[in-house]
Amino acid sequence: MTYFKIWVEKIYIYAKLLTNMKRVILGLISFFSYLWFFSWGEGLWGYSESFLLAENYPFKPGEKIVYRLNYKGVKIGRAELTFHGEEKFKNKEVFLVTFSTQSLYFKDLERIFADKESFLPLKVERKIRGLTAFPTTIEENYDQDNFKVRIKKKTFLFSKNFVIKRDCPINNAVLLSYYYRKKKEFNPGEEFLITLPTKSFKLIFKGREKVSTPLGEFWAYLLEADSSYFKLWLREGEERVPLKMEVPAFMGYSLVIESIEKE
């Protein structure tokens, strides 16, 4: 009986560790995935002279960036960010982007349909499979005119529908990286207001910084939240490839570029 009790306690502790780890990794991915990075800023939902036109974007269909998911420098998983180019959505030409993440603890795949100029999300389809939970599907449908997103979440045991209402256009974390890549230039101290469902903060251009990756060392533009919520490094130059992302609040987790493929 004592042995059985110890065995049950061990299973409980292990499941709890897996659940906590999953939450931490999901939190990290959410710079670049479902951290629910709802945001707005000057020029974010309309044309601005400081941004390139669609035909001049530095990323082309077929671009796939592979990231190493690290914990304190040790690889624990990988993520893939792919720009698929144009896709038909409700009789409109839009962009399709996918972001997938895989680790020992779970698999996560997002299909994101985005407006071609503003890079605001129109629809997100997401599938999550974890070791300690039933598979989950999430569908997000955006009403950007009214600053709403309608969310459908479904698992084997339950389903839930709800609406989030903001006071500005709503964005997606993955699309933000493309949005900033098409910006012509960054000015010292330039700020962008980021609005989350429960908090807001400023994203600030901190300047240039050298970044080490498995592909080598590169000079990069550093964007950092004023609350140190996260950091993003974009490679210096025309392509502005996102090299590295960190979420300091999650104890040493980061995404670091491992390879890039182009068609």
C-alpha positions in Angstrom: 0.0 0.0 0.0 2.9 2.3 0.9 4.6 1.5 -2.4 1.4 2.2 -4.3 1.0 5.6 -2.5 4.6 6.5 -3.4 4.1 5.5 -7.0 0.9 7.6 -7.3 2.7 10.6 -5.7 5.6 10.2 -8.2 3.2 10.2 -11.1 1.4 13.3 -9.8 4.7 15.1 -9.4 5.9 14.2 -12.9 2.6 15.3 -14.4 2.8 18.6 -12.6 6.4 19.1 -13.8 5.3 18.4 -17.4 2.4 20.8 -17.1 4.6 23.5 -15.7 7.2 23.0 -18.4 4.5 23.1 -21.1 3.2 26.4 -19.7 6.8 27.8 -19.7 7.5 26.7 -23.3 4.1 28.0 -24.5 4.9 31.3 -22.8 8.2 31.5 -24.7 6.7 30.5 -28.0 4.2 33.2 -27.5 6.7 35.9 -28.5 6.5 34.2 -31.8 3.3 32.3 -31.3 0.4 32.2 -29.0 1.5 34.5 -26.3 -1.5 36.3 -27.5 0.5 39.2 -28.7 -2.3 41.6 -29.5 -0.8 44.8 -30.6 -1.1 48.2 -32.3 1.1 51.1 -33.2 1.5 53.9 -35.6 1.0 52.7 -39.1 0.2 49.2 -38.0 -3.2 48.8 -39.7 -2.6 51.1 -42.6 0.0 52.3 -45.1 2.9 54.3 -43.8 5.8 55.8 -45.7 8.2 54.2 -43.3 7.1 50.7 -44.5 7.8 48.9 -47.8 5.1 48.1 -50.4 4.0 44.5 -50.6 6.0 43.8 -53.8 9.2 44.9 -52.1 8.9 42.8 -48.9 12.3 41.2 -48.0 10.7 37.7 -47.5 9.4 35.6 -50.4 7.1 32.6 -50.6 8.8 29.4 -49.5 11.0 31.0 -46.9 11.3 28.6 -43.9 13.2 29.6 -40.8 14.1 26.8 -38.3 14.7 27.7 -34.7 16.3 25.9 -31.8 14.2 26.0 -28.6 16.7 26.4 -25.8 16.6 26.3 -22.0 19.7 28.0 -20.6 21.6 27.2 -23.8 20.5 23.5 -24.0 18.3 22.5 -26.9 14.9 21.0 -25.9 12.9 21.4 -29.1 12.6 23.2 -32.4 10.2 25.5 -34.2 9.6 26.2 -37.9 8.3 29.5 -39.3 7.2 29.4 -43.0 6.0 32.1 -45.3 3.8 30.5 -47.9 2.8 33.6 -49.9 -0.6 34.3 -51.3 -3.7 32.3 -50.5 -7.4 32.7 -51.2 -9.5 33.6 -48.1 -13.1 34.7 -48.5 -12.5 35.7 -52.1 -9.6 37.8 -51.1 -5.9 37.4 -51.7 -4.1 37.1 -48.3 -0.9 35.8 -47.0 -0.6 32.4 -45.3 2.0 31.8 -42.6 2.6 28.6 -40.6 4.4 28.3 -37.3 5.0 24.8 -35.8 6.7 23.9 -32.5 7.8 20.5 -31.3 9.4 19.3 -28.0 9.3 16.3 -25.8 6.2 17.7 -24.1 4.0 18.8 -27.0 3.4 19.7 -30.7 1.8 22.9 -31.8 0.8 24.0 -35.3 -0.6 27.4 -36.3 -2.0 28.4 -39.8 -2.4 32.1 -39.9 -4.2 34.1 -42.7 -3.1 37.7 -42.8 -3.9 40.9 -44.6 -1.2 41.5 -47.2 -0.3 45.1 -46.2 -1.2 45.5 -42.6 -0.3 41.9 -41.6 -3.3 41.9 -39.3 -4.6 38.4 -38.8 -7.9 37.4 -40.4 -8.1 33.9 -39.1 -5.9 31.5 -37.1 -6.2 27.7 -37.0 -4.3 26.0 -34.3 -3.8 22.4 -33.2 -2.0 21.4 -30.0 -1.0 17.9 -28.8 0.5 17.5 -25.3 1.5 14.5 -23.1 -0.6 15.6 -20.2 -3.8 16.7 -22.0 -6.2 15.8 -24.8 -5.5 17.3 -28.2 -6.8 20.8 -28.5 -8.0 22.8 -31.5 -8.4 26.6 -31.5 -9.9 28.7 -34.1 -9.7 32.5 -34.0 -11.8 34.7 -36.3 -11.0 38.4 -36.4 -13.3 41.3 -36.9 -10.6 44.0 -37.3 -13.2 46.7 -38.0 -14.7 46.3 -34.6 -11.5 45.2 -32.8 -12.9 41.8 -31.8 -11.6 38.2 -32.1 -14.1 35.3 -31.7 -12.4 32.2 -30.4 -13.5 28.6 -30.5 -11.5 26.1 -28.3 -12.3 22.4 -28.4 -10.9 19.3 -26.8 -12.1 15.7 -26.5 -14.0 16.6 -23.3 -15.3 20.1 -23.8 -15.6 23.1 -26.1 -15.6 26.8 -25.3 -16.6 29.9 -27.4 -15.7 33.4 -26.3 -15.0 36.9 -27.6 -12.2 39.3 -26.8 -12.9 43.0 -27.4 -10.1 45.5 -27.6 -10.0 49.3 -28.4 -7.6 48.9 -31.3 -6.7 46.5 -34.1 -5.6 43.1 -32.9 -2.4 41.4 -34.1 -0.7 38.0 -33.8 2.8 37.5 -32.5 4.0 35.5 -35.5 2.8 38.2 -37.9 4.6 41.0 -35.9 8.0 39.6 -36.9 7.0 40.1 -40.6 5.5 43.5 -39.9 8.8 44.8 -38.4 10.8 43.2 -41.2 9.1 45.3 -43.8 9.9 48.5 -41.9 12.4 50.6 -43.9 14.5 51.8 -40.9 14.5 52.0 -37.1 15.2 55.3 -35.3 17.1 55.4 -31.9 14.6 55.2 -29.1 11.6 54.6 -31.4 8.7 53.1 -29.5 5.7 50.9 -30.5 2.8 50.4 -28.1 1.9 46.7 -27.6 -1.5 45.8 -26.2 -2.2 42.4 -24.7 -5.6 41.2 -23.5 -4.7 42.0 -19.9 -1.7 44.4 -20.1 0.1 47.0 -22.3 3.7 47.9 -22.7 6.1 49.6 -25.1 8.4 47.9 -27.5 11.5 50.0 -27.9 14.3 50.0 -30.5 17.5 49.8 -28.4 20.0 49.9 -31.2 22.5 47.5 -32.8 23.9 44.4 -31.0 26.0 41.4 -32.1 24.2 38.1 -31.7 25.7 34.6 -31.7 23.7 31.8 -33.4 24.5 28.3 -34.7 24.8 30.0 -38.1 27.5 32.4 -36.9 27.6 35.9 -35.4 25.6 38.7 -36.9 24.9 42.4 -36.2 21.2 42.8 -35.3 18.6 45.3 -34.4 17.4 44.9 -30.8 13.7 45.5 -29.9 13.0 45.2 -26.2 9.9 45.7 -24.1 10.1 48.5 -21.5 9.0 45.9 -18.9 11.7 43.4 -20.1 8.7 41.2 -21.2 10.6 39.9 -24.2 13.4 40.7 -26.6 13.7 40.3 -30.4 16.8 40.5 -32.5 16.4 41.2 -36.3 19.4 40.7 -38.5 20.8 44.0 -39.8 20.3 44.5 -43.5 17.5 44.3 -46.0 16.1 40.9 -45.1 15.8 41.6 -41.3 15.7 37.9 -40.5 14.5 37.3 -36.9 17.6 35.7 -35.4 16.7 35.3 -31.7 13.8 35.8 -29.3 13.9 35.7 -25.5 11.3 35.9 -22.8 13.2 36.8 -19.7 10.1 36.3 -17.5 10.4 32.6 -18.4 13.7 31.8 -16.8 16.2 31.4 -19.6 14.1 30.1 -22.5 14.8 31.4 -26.0 14.4 30.7 -29.7 17.6 30.9 -31.8 17.8 30.6 -35.5 19.3 27.2 -36.7 18.8 27.4 -40.5 16.9 29.3 -43.2 15.7 27.8 -46.5 14.5 29.7 -49.5 12.8 28.5 -52.7 
